[in-house]
Amino acid sequence: MIFGRVKSLDAILATAEKKGLHRSLGAFQLTMLGIGAVIGTGIFVLTSEAAQKAGPAMMLSFVLAGFVCAVAALCYSELASMVPVAGSAYTYTYAVMGELLAWMVGWALVLEYAIGASAVAVGWSGYLVGLLDNSLGIHIPDALANGPSAGGIVNLPAIVIAGLVTWLLVVGTTESARVNAALVVIKVAALTLFVALSIPVIRMDHFQPLFPTGIGGMAGAAASIFFAYVGFDAVSTAAEETRDPQRNVPIGLIGSLVFCTIFYLLVAAGAIGATDNVAFAQPVRDAAGTLLAPGTSQLTARCAELAGIGQEPLSCSREALAHVLRENGWVKVGNLIGLAAFLALPSVVLMMMFGQIRVFFAMARDGLLPAKLASIHPRFRTPHVMTIVTGLVVMLAAAFLPVGRLADVSNGGTLFAFAMVAASVMVLRRTDPTRHRPFRTPAVYVVGTLAVVGCVYLYYSLPMMAKVFPLIWGAGGLLIYFLYSRSRSHVGRGIVDVVDDPSMQPETSRPLH
């Protein structure tokens, strides 16, 4: 049976050989961890995309995306507390739904992590270009700062940052906790400054019409904005290090998501209503009044026309929040916001690429990928082959594709993985009800069903390309599985304890803090 290869939780824990973790984190620390992990990507990068899809209704898009993320997070946490090992949704699915679906989830996670890192790299490029232009008067030609769909040839800054992060991961350079904490402070301080300046000058007439593209447009923006919440799993995977996880994990999860949602709403309101241009946050249309799709050459051309007459709306900016402040005359403050994004976003690229490598580690450890991919550099003691392969994928996608399309494709993979986790936690309650659960999802069949339905609805709301590409990607993954991975699977060959080399067990080797 193709669905019969289930790897038991006991075998997964034996494979990981994870040493016990000290329970030291409380609710406040978990909440701060979640805020730091979530804020820093989507709100800086995708505000323009959301404005083009939904106009002022993007505020409600943040609420919808945050709700789906919250119910998925509660399901994620139960499994993370039971199986605190590398591989995240891939490992959980392997334990409950079987090898084939686990492979599909792991294959989908490439879209979440690698393509997500590409999206952040492109977003960082936009802020770098704007910062250089507005602060130093250095103009990077459009041909070298944009992909083909945005009227350029190649996004060189995005390639550079992705290449730099790849090099850092190969040589083993890690972020320190202090640097991460400083970046969190920078991000939150920058957004707080934006809110403090923009909210007092909001004009309510900017919010009419509220739904210029209908409910479907609002849902489509929510599907894109979902990218802005990815990162909450940093809270759920810390369940093993949490005091009283039954109480503190949901507080950390829901607390961080509620805080970020409110913060996002305030930022969105300021972006919509703070300028003198009444149509600033309305979607851009062509001369005939037809709505233009984000990430297209037609939108780029129309934006160039509007910029030529001094009317550059929110949807046209590659550095949305800085652009809003500059439009209001706060040029230097806008440059500071751009500087904050410039400083903070590379760490997100790094953590997403590192997450991708962890999933590949777990898959190689199970025999589903070649062991050569997980080979360790003799000097740096890092998985250099796997890191370079991941880096090349990130650089290639970032070089030629716009940020919105990358985020949508990334969300397609993420939503599939989250839906599988929600289904797995409900199945496991039936098949293994007596196993110890440091955290139990409340009202699991209600919460789990809402998570699955919410993920399916947001996936349905994605653009057609973003819905079709994961299917093509999945078909390619199935070919690899049946032609290569299935015959080499350790579970299929009856191997339980896969490897003794600690370098193949990233959760027990030195972590990337």
N, C-alpha and C positions, 0 to 999 in steps of 0.2 A: 504493500500500500504506500502511495506517495506521501500520505499524511501520517504514516505510522512511526516515523522516526522522531520520537520525543526524547530530549535529553533531560533526565531527571534533575530536579533542583539540587539534590544531594551530589550528583555528579558534577554539576556546574560549580558548586562550592568547593568540591574536592579539587577540581581543575585549577581554580583560582588560588587555592591555598592561602586565603586572605588572613593576615594576622588580625587579632582583635583590635578594635579602635576605641580610643578613650572617649567616653560620652561627656562632652564638655560644652556643646552648643545649646544655647537657650533660644527662646522665641525671638528675642530682639536680634541676636546674631544671625539667625536664619533669615529674618525679614531683611536685614541689611545685605546679606549675601544675595538674596533674590533681587533686590533693587539694583545692586551693582551689576548683576548678570544680565538683567533685562534692559535697563536703560543704556543707550549708547549706540544702537544701530538704527532701528526703524524710524524712531522719532526724528533723528537727524537726516535720514536718507530718503524716507518714503512719504513724507508729508506732501511733496509736490505730486507724486503719483496718486495719492488718495484724493487730493483736490481735483485732479482731472477726472477721476472716476465718479466722485460723489459730490463735489462741491462742498458747501457747508455741512452736509449730512455726514461728512467724514467723522464728525464728533461722535455720532451714534455708531459708526463703524468701529471706533475704538472700544466702545462698550460691548458690542457683539463679539469682537475678537477676544476681548479680555474674559468674557463669560465662558466661551468655549475652551479657552486656555485653562481657566480655573478648574472646570470639571475634569479635563484631561489630566491636570496636575494632581488632583486627588487620587485618580487611578494609578498614575505613574508612581506615586509615593508608596503605595502599598507594596508594589513589586520591588521598588528600589530598597525598601527596608528589609525585605525577605532575601533578596539576591543582590547584595552590595558588591557587584563585580563589574568589570569592563564590559562594554558591548551594549549597554542601555536597552533600548526596545528590542534589538536583535536577540539579546540573551533571554529576555523575558518571554518573547514569542517562541523561542526554541524550547523552553521548558514547558510550555502550555499547548501551543498550536502545532508544533512539529517543525521539522527541518526545512521543508519546502517554503512554508510561510515565513519562517525565520530568515531564510536566504532572501526572500523578496523584501522583507523589512530592512535587512542589512543593506541590500542593494538600493532601496529607497533612501536610506540614510546618507548615501553619497550625495543625493540631491540636497538634503537638508544641510549637511556640513560643508562639502566642497563647493557646491554652487552657491550656498549661503555666504561662504567666505568670499567668493567672487563678487557677489552683490555688494558686500561691505567694502571691498577694494574699489569698486567703481564709485560708490558713494564717497569714499575718502578722496578719490581723485577729484571729484567735483568741488569739494571743500578746499583742496590744495590749490586748484586752478583759480578759484575765486579769491583765496587768501593772497596768493602771489600777485594777482592782478590789482586787487584793491589796496593792499598794504605796501607792496614794493614796486608796483608798476611793471611787473614782469608778466608778459602775456605768452602763454603756451598756445601755439597754433591749434585751431580746432581739429585739424587733420590728425594731430598727435594727442589730443585730449578726449576724443570721442570715438566710439565705434561707428561702423558704417550706417546704422539706422539713425544716428544722430548727426549725420553729415560729415563724419570724419573718416579716418582710415583705420587707426588703431589707438586704443586708450593706453598710452605709454605710462602715465603715472600709476595706473592700476596694475600694470605688469611689474613695475618697479617695487611697489609695496608688497605684492604677493611673492615676488622673488626674494625680497629681503626677509620676509617672515619664514619662507622655506629654508633659507640659509640659517636663520637663527635656530630653527628646529633641528636642522642637521647637526650643527655644532653643539647643540645641547644647552644653549643659553635659555634660562628660565626667567620668568617674571618673579619678582619678589612680592610678598604680601603687602609690603609698604608701597610699592609702586602701584599695585592694583588699587589699594585704598586711596592713594592720591588721585588716580584716574577717576574713581567713583566720585570723589569730592569735586573734581573739575567738571565732570558731566552734570552733576546735580546743581552745582553752583551756576553753571552757564544757563541751564534751563530755568532755574529760579530767577535769574536776572532777566531772561527773556519774558517770563510771565509777569514779573514786577513792572516791566516797562510797557508791555503791550496791553495787559488787561485794563488798566485805567483809561485807555484811549479807544476802547472798542466802540464801534458804531454798529448798532443793531440792524440797520438797514442792509448791512453786508450779508446778513443771514437769510435774505429773501431773494429768490426762492430757496427754501431749505433743502428740497429734494429735486434739484434740476435734472437728475438722471433717473429718478424714481427709486423705489425700494431695491430694485435689482442693482442699481449703481452703488447704493449704500452697502449692499452685501458684497459686491465685487471689491469695493474698497476694503471691507473688513477682511476678505480673503487675502488681500495684499498686506494689510496692516498686521495680520497674524504674525508676520515676520518680526514685528517690533516686540513681540512678547516671548519669542523663543529664547531660552536661557534659564527659564524657571527650573529646569531639571537640575540645576546646581543646588537647589534647595532639597529636592526629593532624593538626590543621590547622597546627601549628607545625613540621611535618616539614621544611619548606623553610628554617627558621632554625636547624636542629639540626646540630651537629657529628656526623659518623658516624651518620646516621639509621638505617642498618641495625641498628646495635647499640643506640643510645640511645632510639629511639622505642619499641621493645617493652619496654625496661626502664622507661621513663616510664609507658607504658600499664598494663602488668601490675603494676608497682610501686605505682602510685597506686590501682589497683583492689583489689589485695590488701590494702594498708593500709586503705582505706576499708571493705572487707568485714570485716576483723578488728575495726576500730573499731565498725562497725555491730553486729557480733555481741556485743561487750562492752556496748554501750549497750542492745541488746535484752535481754540477760541481766539487766542491772540493772533495766530497766523491768519485767521479768516477776517477778523474785524478791525485790525489795528491801523490799517493804512487809509489814505484819503480816496483811493480808487474803489468805488462801490463794487465793481465787478472783479476785484482782485482775486477772490477765491472761487469764482465761478469757472466751470470747465471751459476750455478754449474750443471754439468752433471755427469752421472755415467761413469764407465770405458768404456762403450760401446758408449758413446756420447749422451745418451738419457737425455733430460731435466728432472730434478727432480722437483716435485711440492713442493711449500713452505709448511712448517708445517707438513711434513711427516717424518716418522722414517727413510726412505731411505735417505732423505736429511741430517738428523742428523748424520747418519752413515758415509755418504760421507764427511761431514764437519769434523768429527773426524779424518778420514783418512788424509785429507789435513792438518789439524792442526798438525798431527803427523809428517809431513815432513816440517813443518814451513811455510805452505802456506794457511793461513786462509782468504778466500775472504770476500768481503763485505756481501754477502748473508748469511754467516754463523754466523755473530756477533749478539748478543742480545743487544749490546750497540754500534750501528754502528758508530756514530760520534766520540766517545771516541776511538774506535778501529782504525779508520783512523789515528788519531793523534799519537797513540802509534806505529802504523806501520811505521810512519815517524820519530820515535825517540823522539817525544814530549810526553813522558810518563806522566810527571807531569801535562802538560796542558790537556792531554786526561783525566786524573783523575779529573781535574777541570770541564771539560765538563760533566763528569759522575756525579759529585757532583751537578752541576746546574740542571740536569735532576732529580736527586734524590730529590732535594728540591722543584722543581716546579710541578712535576707530581701529587703528592697527592692532591693539590688544584683542579686539573682537575677532579680527581675521586670524590671529594666532590661536585663540582658543577654539575657534571653529575647525581649523585645520588639525589641531591636536585631537579634537573630538573625532574627526574622521579617521585619524590614525588609530585611535583606541578601538573603533569598530572593526577596522581592518585587522588589527591584532587579534581580536576575538574570533573573527572568521578564519584567519590563517591558523589559529590555535586549534580550531575545530576541523581543520583539514579541508575547508571549503575554498581556500585560496592557497596559492603556492607558498610554501614555507620560505622561499627565497625572498618574497616581498617583506618578510619580517626579519630578514637578516640584520645583524647588528654591526655597525661600523667599528673596526678594531681600535680606533683611537677615541672617537667621540662617544662610543657606547650608545648610539641612537639608531633607530630603524631607518637608516638613510635612504634605502631603496624605496620603501613605502612613502617616506616623506617627500622625496623628489617626484615620484609619480603623482602624488596628491598635489604638489605644488604646480606641476605642469598643467594639470587639469584646471586648477584655479586660475592660473595665468592665461590660459587659452580662452576660457569663458569670459574673464574680465576684459580681455583685449578687444573683443568684438561685439559683446552684447550689452544692452542698456540695463540699468539697475532694476527697473520695474519688471522686466521679463525674467531676469535672474531671480528676483525675489519670488515671483509667482511660481516659477519652476521649483525653487527650493521649498516653497510652501506645499506644493503638491506632494513631494516626498514626505515632508513632515506630517501632514494631515493623515496620510496613509499609516505612518508609523504610530501616531497617537491613537488612531482608531483601533489598531491591532492591540495596543497596550490596554485600552479600555475593554476590549473584548476578552483579552487574556485574563484580566483580573476577575471578571465575572465567571469565566470558565473555571478558573482555579478555585474559586469559592465552592464550586460544586464538586470538583474532582479531588481536591485536597483540603477539606474544610478544617482539619485538625492541626495543620502546620502552624507554627508560631509566626505571628505577624506583629512586629513591633509597632507598625501603624496599620490601622484598618480603615479603608475608605468608608465614610458614613453613607448610609442608604445606597449601598454599592450598585444595586440594579437600577436605581433611578439615576444616580450620578453617571454610571457607566453607559447607560442608554443615551443620556443627554450628550455625553462626550462623543459617542459614535455618530449620533444623528447630527450634532453640530459640526463635526469634522467632514461628514459627507456633504452637508449643506454648503460649507465654505468651499469645499473642493468643486462642487457644482457651480459655484459663483465665480470661479477663476476664469480667465480668458480661455478661449478654445485651445490655443497653443499650449497653455500651461496644463490643460486637462489631457491633451493628447500626448504630449511629450513623455510624461511619466508612464503612460501605457506602452509607448515604443521602448522606453528605457527598460521597463519591466519585461517586455518580450525578449529583449537582448539578454537580460539577466537570466531568464529561464533557459535560453539556449546554452549559456555558460554553465548553468547548474547541471543540466542533463548531459552535456557533452564532457564536462570536466569534474565539477565539484561532487556530484552524487557518488561517483565511483571511488572518490578519494576521501569521503567523509569519515571521520573517526568514529562517529556513532554508528554509521552503516557497517564499518569494519569491526565493531565490537570493542573499540578502544575507549576507555573511560577517562583515566588520568592521562591527559594528552602529552604534557611536556613538563619537565622539571626545571628547565632553564628559567630563572627569574626574569630575565630580560624579555621573555615571551609573556610575562604577567605584569602588565603595566600598573595594575592596581597595587602590586606589592613592591614595585621598584620605586625609585624616587619620583614623587608626583610633581607635576607642573603647577606650582602655586601662583 
